[in-house]
Amino acid sequence: MNLLPMVPGACSLDEPDLRAQLARYRGVGKGAAILEQSHQRLVIRVGAAASDVVVDELVAVERRCCPFFDLGWEPHERRLSISVSRPDHEPTLDAIAKALGLSDAAGIRRASALIERRHSTTAPPSDQSEGCPDRAPRFLGVTSPADTKAS
């Protein structure tokens, strides 16, 4: 199984439940489009193929296992939003984008942020999730590409 970055100790799901949640993310991500993405917020338009029941279940499971997420689901607009309020939880949004199959957009956002930081300061970035995907925390039980190379 591929594993995604995860905030240590933040998710209460066991491996079978992680697999089921990842499958829900994959299904919800089919045909999805990013509407908004920042360090602390991801908003997508859910594709027509994803059932409202699956999205409702995905949101309910996330609220139980990862209470640090602020989740919003507007079924009539097909709009799913996921936010975090703490910088140490920001890598989880990239993990969510990856689980949805939208990881290229997450990488672009991360690269843009890294460039912005380098232009605004001479100090190297201290956030492990930016520039060091192999040292990123784990989330949803899926590995980063760097983890796959190391195996």
Secondary structure, 3 states (H helix, E strand, C coil): CCEEEECCCCCCCCHHHHHHHHHHHHHHHCCCEEEEEECCEEEEECCCCCCHHHHHHHHHHHHHHCCCCEEEEECCCCEEEEECCCHHHCHHHHHHHHHCCCHHHHHHHHHHHHHHHHHHCCCCCCCCCCCCHHHCCEEEEECCHHHHHHC
